[in-house]
């Protein structure tokens, strides 16, 4: 496997931190350098500093994946001006807008997008085939390793549960929107999906 990932900054919510910050991840697959959910952080150095430690700058990033369009997950997308930006319905770069459904879209040999609505109608997940198994970058499908079991802002709890189950069927590791990565096994068989 050539696909690797690193969490650049681990996010938090009001109940676990001083405010709200996104978990921002870096994924590499061959020539692809991907940032997932460059959202709210205390300072942009929380994203750019760990990236620099990897020998990369903002212009080295080829792709940005936005799991959904809430500001806490998108606030710093402008740091990566050379990247293609992927969401649920299109790819954006400079002044180009190319429509395409995220479902099944491949960003590299070991990277693909799937639709996982629930927290919002537009949610997508990036699945990465890594040496430790399939890692799912789920945005706010799970905020943290503990859920919440009932997402207080989800417009459709049935779809949320269905999308969570889809991820659990595909993934070994889950990277949530506002917390550290956790093993998918932690939620398999849970009545609290």
WOHU-V542975 format. One line per field, one symbol per residue. psi: psi as a letter, one per 40 degrees, with the letter a starting at -180 (. if undefined). burial: # if it has 24 or more other ideal C-beta (glycine too) atoms within 12 Angstrom, else .. Layout:
psi=???
burial=???
This chain:
psi=hehiihhdhhaiideeaebhiihhihhhgbehhhhhggahidieeedddddddefiideehdihhhdifhdeeedfdedgeeihhhadeihhhbehhhhihdhehheadehiiihgiddieehihhhhhideahhhhebfdhdidebidhheehegddddddddddddddidihhidfaiiihdddehehee.
burial=..###########......##########..##########..#.###..#....#.#.###########.######.##..#######.##.........#..####.###########.#########...############.##..#..#....###.##.###.#############.#.##.....#
